[in-house]
Amino acid sequence: MALIAQGLRRRAAATIASRLTLEKVCRTFGNVTALQDIDLNADPGEIVSLLGHSGCGKSTLLRVAAGVDAPTSGRVLLDDIEVASGAVFVPPEKRSVGLMFQDYALFPHLTAAKNVMFGLTALDRQERRKEALAALSRVGLAHLGDAYPHEMSGGEQQRVALARAIVPRPGIILMDEPFSGLDSRLRDSVRADTLSVLRETGATAVIVTHDPEEAMRVSDRIMLMRRGRIVQQGSAADLYDQPANLFVARYFSHLNELSGTIRSGRAVTTIGDFGAPGYGEGEAVTVAIRPQGIRLKSTESAQKGTPGRIVSRHFLGEIDLFDVAVNGGDTYLLARSRGEEGMVPGADVEVSFEARDVLVFPRAEDRQH
């Protein structure tokens, strides 16, 4: 159940957001380069997602930002003050940074309140408990102050970890895959509540995730990483609508990929030709078509498109998933569409395409990505 619906959560206390800057940060482990020339700037109050496959360097980047790890070269700055470089290293406890790890890292022998109290060493015990209970109230868990981690659900443990991260009122909160251990239904609820708390505190937040939908839902800005580098950054709309390369496009959607050749400003493929401005005559390209951009109509429809035949249809509730053979050949397209009555395997259809869901990339990128 969402915390807001429970009516138990107090508003989170505001904090003074900090600016996080990384300049040309590299991190190597022996002969392995985990981070290469990373430039990152998270503005005060901004929520930034570090997105990428496992092993791309996003968690290492978070550890360097937190001060848990030191950069091999480059600089880390908080509010334009250098906290890590070849000459300076400020430990994490002196950076006003809240940390939240994938496994929540709760002490099993401490109650929820005592787990939250752990980072408040500057206060006396009575004040520490008061602040801890207030933080638990902000995440809807005032009634579980005396419960131990093993007595709580995964979602409740996640909220305790969040309370512990926000209770010192840090200027920056760093979160490493904070929702990955939750089932899908609970994850949506807890993620929404966490986002509300982050917005209320106003703290700058950097969230590591491998889930593109999650990054799109929670972030002001996404930084997509690959092999220790930032491939593209921008808003969710920027990365989805204007992917810098085929790797970015593939990350945000399944793609139907076709070989094409540029003829008179259009990419000519076995299923038709598509607009491709900016490419040279005769250039080899890859045409990538998102399944949700494919429209299917019965042959009785007045609208005419590319001839196709349905090979299979799978009902997914709100949408249907189709395999469609196009132009009588062996090229199958995957389409996500609301199927009309009579669209069964073997039925003939007319296939058309939404322009925004057709992307064209140099063929050389196909070999690189």
N, C-alpha and C positions, 0 to 999 in steps of 0.2 A: 504494500500500500504506500502511496506517495506520502512523504512527510507533510506536505501542505494539506493534504486531505485529512490527516490525523488531527490537525489543528493544535499540535503540541509544540511546534517549533518556533522559537523566538527568532527574531531577525538577528543575523550575524553582525557582530560589531565591526565597524569600518576600520580599515587600516590605511597606512600611507603606502601606496604602491611604489615599487622601485622599477627602475629601468635595468634590464639585463642586456649586456652587450658582449659578444664574442668576436674577436678580430683575428682572422687568419689562424685559427686554432687547429693544431695537429696533435694527434695522439698515436704513438706507435708502441707496440709490444714486441720487442725483438725485431724480426723482419716483417711483422704484420702491421699494416697501417690501418688503424681503426677509424681515424678522423683525418681528413685532408682539407686544409684551407677553408675551415668553416667560418663563415661570417653570419652572425645572428644578432638581431636587435629586436627585443621584446619591449614595446612601449609600456609605460605605467598603466596598469589596469587591463592590459590586453591578454587574451587567452590564445596561446599559440600551441598548435599540435606538431609534434615531431612524428612523422608518419613514414613507415617503411617496413620491408620484410625483416624477419629475424636475421640478426647479424649485420645489419646495414650501418650500425654505429649509433643509433638513436639513444640507447641506454647509456652508452659511454659518454655521449655528449651531455646527457643529464647529470651524470656523476661529475664531470668536469665543471659544469655550471654550479653544482652544489658544493664543490670543494672536497668531495669524497675522493676524487682523483685529480691529479695535476696534469695540465697540458704539457706535451713534449715541447711545443713551441706555440707562439701566439699569446694573446692576452684575454683575460676575463675581467669585465668591469661591472660594478654595481653603482648605478647613479653616477657614472663617469669616473668612479674611483677604482683604481686597479686593485684587484684582489687576487689575481693569479697571473704570473708571467715568469720569465727567466730570473727576475730579480725579487719577486714578491710572491708570497703565498699566505693568504688569510684562511685559517681553518674554518670548516663549515659552521661550527657553533657561534662564530663571530660574524656571520654573513647575513643575518636576519632572513634566513631562507627556511621555509617549511618543506619537509620531505615526506612523501607518501609512496611506499614501495608496493610492488605487485602482490607480495604475500602479506601486506599490512604490517608485519613485524611487531605484532602485539606481544607483550610479555604474558605468557600463559598463567603465571602465578600471581598476577596483579588483576584487580578488578578494573572495569572500564574507567572509573573515575581516577584510579591510581595510574593507569596507563596514560591518561591525558595529563595528569599532574606531573609526569616524569620530566617534561622539558621546562618546568617552571621553577628552576632552582633558585631564582633570585627572590622569591616570595616566601613568607612563612607558611607553615602547613595549613593554617586556617584559610588564608587567602588563596593558596594553591587549590584547595578543594573547592572553594567558592568559584574560582575561575574555571576549573575543570567541569563542574556541574553546569555552569552557564554555557560552556562550549558544547557539552552533550545536549543541552536543551536546544541549542541552535540547529543541531542535526536530528532533533526529534527523539533523543534517547535519554531524557532526564530520568525516566523510570528504570533505567538499567545501570545506574551508576555503581551499584554493588554487585553486578553480575560479572562472571569471569568469561574470557573469550570462548571457552568450550561450551558455555551455556547460551551463546548467541549464534544467530544465523550468519551466513556469509555477508549478507547485506548489512547487518548490524555491525559486524566486525569492520566492514569497510567504512561505515560512518564513524565509528570510534577512531579509526586511523585518521579520518578527515578532521575530526574534532581535535585530535592531538596536533595535527599539522597547523590548524588555524589558531589555536589557543594563545600562542605567543604573539599573535598579530604580525606575522612576517610580511615584509614587503613583496616577497616572491614565494609562490608555492610551486614545487616541482613534483610531478606525479608520474610514476613509472607503471604503465599498464594497469591503472587502478581498478578497472572494471572487468578484467579478463577472467577472473575466477568466478564470476557470477553467471547464472543461467540467463538465457536471452530475455525472458520476461522481466526478471528482477533487475537485470542490467539496465533496461530502459528507464525504469522507475528511479533507481539509485543514481544513474547518470544525470537525469533531469534535476533531481534534488541537489546533487553536488554542484551542478552548474548554477543553480539558484544561490547557493551559499557563496560560491566564488564571486558571483556578480554583486552580492550584498557586501562582502568584505571589501571588494574593489582591488584586491591584490592582483598583481601580475601572476599569471599561471602559465606553466609550460607542461604539456601533457604528452607523454609517450604513448603511442598506439600503433597497431598494425592494421586497424580496421578503418577503411576509408569512409564508411558511412558514419562511424563514430566521430572521426575528425571533422567531417562536414557539419555534423550536428552541434558540436560544442565549440568550435574554434572561430575566432576572428580572422586568424591567418593559419595556413597550413604550410609546413616545410616538408616536402617529400624528399627522403634520403635514399641513396643507393651507393653501396660500396664506399661508405665513409664520406660521401659528398652530398651536398644539397643539390638536387636535380632541378627543382622548381619550387618557388614559394609564391603565395598569394592567397586570395580568398578562395572559398570552395568553388564559386562560380568561375574564377579565373582558371583553376586547374582542370575543371571539368569541361568547360566550353572552349578553352584555348590551351590544350596540353602542349608542352614544349616539344615533346617527342613521343614516339610510340610507347616507350616504357610508361610514361605518365598516363597516357590514354588507357593502356591495359590495366593499370592499377585501379582505375576508378570504374571500369566496366568490362564485362566480357565483350569481345569483339569478333565480328566476322571479318577475316582478313583476306584480301584478294590482290593478286598481282595486276598491275596496270602499267600502261605506257601513255605518256602525254602526247596528245594530238590536238593541235589548235586550241590549247588552253584547257583541255578536258582530259581526265584520266579514263582511258578506255580499258574496260575489263570484259570478261566473258559474260557478265550479266547486264552490261550496259555501260554508259559513260557518265562521269560525274565532274562537276566544276572543280578546277584545280588551278586557280590563278597563281602566278609567281613561279611556275616551273618551266623549264626549258623544253623545247620540242624534242620528242624522242626519249625524254628522261624516264627511267624506270622508277616506279613508285609503288607503295603499298596503300591500298584503299581499305580503311577500317570502318565498318558499319556496326553501330550499336544495335543489339537485338530489339531494344525498345523503340528504335527509330524506323522499324520495318512495319509497313501497313499492309494488311491482307484484305482483299475484297473478293467476293464471289464473282465468277465470270459474268453473271447476269447484271452486275453493277455497271452503271454508265461510265464510271471512271475506268480508264484503261491504264495499265502499267505493264511491267515485265511479266510474261507468262510463267506460272509456277504450278507445282503440284505438291499437296501436303503429303509428307511421308509419315509423320507421327504428330500426335497432339497429347499434351499432358496437362491436366487440370490442376492449377495451383491455387485455387480459391479466387482471389481478386483478378488473376490474370491467367492466361494459358500460354504454354510453351510449345512452339511448333518447330519441327524440322521441315524445311521447304526445299524441294528440288526446283532449280530455276533454269529456264530456257531448255528444258528437256535433257540437260546434261547431268553430270555426276557431282556438280557443285551444290552442296546443301547449305542453306542459311538457317541460323538459329534466330527465331523471332519471338519476342514477348508481346503478346497482343490479346485483346479481348476478342475471342473468336465468335464469328457469326454462326447462326444455326446452319447445319449442313457442312461445316468445315471439318470434315473427318478425313482420316488417311485415304488417299486416292482422289480426293476432290481437287478440281482445277481452281486456281485462284489467280488474281492479278496482284502483283507485288509492286509497291511503291515505297519511297524512302523520304524521311524527313531530312532536310538539308543540314540541320544542326547536328544530326547524329551520323553524318558521313564525314570522315576525317581522312586527309591525304598526307602521307609522309614519304620522304625519300626512301627508296628501297635499301640504301646503305644502312639506314637506322634499323631495319629488320634484322640484319646480321649482327648489329651491335647490341640489340636489346632482347 
